Amino acid sequence: MSDRAEKKKEIQDAIKNIVEAKGSARVTNKRDKEVRYMLWIDKELMKKVKLKALEEETTVKDLIEYSLKTFLKDFE
């Protein structure tokens, strides 16, 4: 085997080991309690949400989460 082929194999093995290690070790963080959800939203509404987030010095994500939680509390 050439030096280049050996180096390529070493790199592939190293990547494989990293991927296997990450798959077996459970890392807990904030994202473990979240899911990704994509939806289509009216452009003007999104502009208003972004503007409100800027005014409140928060993220769009946090503003939407807060709004949904507040909205859903009304139904409890």
C-alpha positions as CSV (number, residue, x, y, z in Angstrom):
1,M,0.0,0.0,0.0
2,S,1.3,3.5,-0.8
3,D,1.9,6.1,1.8
4,R,-1.1,8.1,0.5
5,A,-3.4,5.0,0.7
6,E,-2.2,4.2,4.2
7,K,-2.7,7.8,5.4
8,K,-6.2,7.8,3.9
9,K,-7.0,4.5,5.7
10,E,-5.7,5.9,9.0
11,I,-8.0,9.0,8.6
12,Q,-11.0,6.9,7.7
13,D,-10.4,4.6,10.7
14,A,-10.0,7.6,13.0
15,I,-13.3,9.1,11.7
16,K,-15.0,5.8,12.1
17,N,-13.8,5.5,15.7
18,I,-15.0,9.0,16.5
19,V,-18.5,8.4,15.0
20,E,-18.8,5.1,16.9
21,A,-17.8,6.7,20.2
22,K,-20.3,9.6,19.7
23,G,-23.0,7.1,18.9
24,S,-22.5,5.1,22.1
25,A,-22.0,7.9,24.5
26,R,-25.2,9.7,25.3
27,V,-24.6,13.5,25.6
28,T,-27.3,15.3,27.5
29,N,-27.8,19.0,26.8
30,K,-30.6,21.5,26.2
31,R,-31.3,20.1,22.7
32,D,-32.2,16.7,24.1
33,K,-35.5,18.3,25.2
34,E,-36.2,20.0,21.9
35,V,-37.5,19.0,18.5
36,R,-37.1,20.7,15.2
37,Y,-40.3,21.8,13.5
38,M,-40.5,23.7,10.2
39,L,-43.6,25.5,8.9
40,W,-44.5,28.1,6.4
41,I,-45.5,31.5,7.9
42,D,-46.8,34.7,6.5
43,K,-43.9,37.0,5.5
44,E,-45.5,40.1,7.1
45,L,-46.1,38.2,10.4
46,M,-42.5,36.9,10.4
47,K,-41.3,40.5,9.9
48,K,-43.3,41.6,12.9
49,V,-42.0,38.7,15.0
50,K,-38.4,39.5,14.1
51,L,-38.9,43.2,14.8
52,K,-40.5,42.4,18.2
53,A,-37.6,40.1,19.0
54,L,-35.1,42.9,18.3
55,E,-37.1,45.3,20.4
56,E,-37.2,42.8,23.3
57,E,-33.5,42.0,22.8
58,T,-34.3,38.3,22.5
59,T,-34.2,35.6,19.8
60,V,-37.0,34.8,17.5
61,K,-37.0,31.2,18.9
62,D,-37.3,32.4,22.5
63,L,-40.1,34.9,21.6
64,I,-42.1,32.2,19.7
65,E,-41.6,29.7,22.6
66,Y,-42.8,32.3,25.1
67,S,-45.8,33.2,22.9
68,L,-46.8,29.6,22.5
69,K,-46.5,28.8,26.2
70,T,-48.6,31.9,27.1
71,F,-51.2,31.1,24.5
72,L,-51.5,27.5,25.6
73,K,-51.8,28.5,29.3
74,D,-55.1,30.1,28.4
75,F,-56.5,26.6,27.5
76,E,-55.5,24.9,30.7
